[in-house]
Amino acid sequence: MPTSSSTSFADIPPFTPRRFLANGHVMTVYAWARARRFPGLPVAEARLFQVTADTQVLARCFWQADRAARPTLVALHGLEGSTEVHYMRGLAHQAWRRGWNAVLLNQRNCGGTEHLTPGLYHSGLTDDPLAVIRELREIDRLPSFGVVGYSLGGNLAVKIASETSDRPELALRSVVAVCPTIELDICVRAIERRGNFPYHWNFVRNLKSRMRRKAQAWPAAFDLSPLDAIRSIRRFDDVYTAPSHGFGDAANYYQCASAMRGIARITVPTLILAAEDDPFVPPDQFRTKPLSGHPWVTVRVEPHGGHCGFIGEPAPDGEDYWAEATAVRFLAGQFER
């Protein structure tokens, strides 16, 4: 086993943005809106995992013919995303062409799965992906795993790294987090800025729509009377997310669920990729004492990249999506030693 992350991936190539995308907002919106096709990917298997007595989560799985002989990438999406988000399928494409399995996991209620659980998801809910990895390890006998998370999923990925240092039976080899929200309060404050109104409005609109679908699937389980008056992520978390998970209010939820609280416990090679021009994940959080000089964590903050964008000049096989390609190369440093 490596003694630190630096032994596996010390030389990360720099990111050069596509010519017209050297602006954080333009990169972010373009990455979100641009259609992508992955003709080399097979049809995914839909698989339900029983993570608690009353909750299932849905994954889209890409299996190699000899899955038990291959490493597995587990991908985690961001706030109000799903397995169909472009970077999730981009990661699957990168993994598949290396001969790996890929498991794209929907968070609770995401990807049209509101009916599979009576509860909600939150930014630090690592129990579900850990239950999935445990089942794949114990039932499917898969040999090794790497986790890649984007944004909220990046916070989950870093938390998973900190929570599995004493669980070698899970065979977690490495973790990558792209634009992770590891200090939730800082990130929520950033998205509340006036210049980020379009992003904020879109997130709130989607959260409220999901709560209405949730109430249809689970009548009388949630009080929707405060919903129309909610105008911010913070208020939504105060009213719904934090109380439903026992955090009390949003402030306590953000403190407890942020991955930064557990950075010191990480003993698995971990890579964090971020951008100076990310509109709502401020880069200064990645330069703080718990991360600087950490023997197991490599941090790269690139000048450009936006939020979960990192699109370079056109290249074959998805290599122009720098974060996806870099994440999978980092995992390969552990899988293919």
Helices and strands as residue ranges (DSSP letters): G 5-7, G 19-21, H 24-33, E 45-52, E 55-62, G 67-69, E 72-76, H 86-97, E 101-105, G 114-116, H 127-138, E 145-150, H 152-163, G 168-170, E 172-178, H 184-191, G 194-196, H 197-217, G 227-229, H 233-236, I 237-241, H 242-244, H 250-257, G 259-265, E 270-275, G 283-287, E 297-302, G 316-318, H 322-335
